[in-house]
Amino acid sequence: MTSFWILITALLALALLFIILPLRRHLTTRSDYTVLILLCGLITCVALGFYLKQGSSTALYQTIALQQRAASLQVLLQEINHDPQKAIAMMKAYLQNKPNDKHGWYLLSKLYKSVGDSKEAQAAFKKSRGA
């Protein structure tokens, strides 16, 4: 990560040189230099702010993760093929590995309720409240 910031600093310095060098010939007073320095500071702040808002890789990785999750959910829905019994079996297998997942128990209770198994639905719902 440090090498990234060094590279960004070097590129920013190069960009500022492309601004400063052509304007240097036209600077005559001390206030002209002050304005140039303030302009360079403003450009630096805007570039850094834009990167932090739009260019961070965190947002990109989150988007990719969401797309992968959506794709895996599509595959899962095709496997289930609108069969609640398959969904119940898959949820039970999931809950064997993660028995403290309250949301999983709640979903299992909803699946049992959808097939009319009130007793199992109530048991799963109790686990969702106390898991």
ABEGO torsion letter per residue (X at the ends): XAAAAAAAAAAAAAAAAAAAAAAAAABABAAAAAAAAAAAAAAAAAAAAAAAAAABAAAAAAAAAAAAAAAAAAAAAAAAGGBAAAAAAAAAAAAAABAABAAAAAAAAAAAAAAGBAAAAAAAAAAAAAX
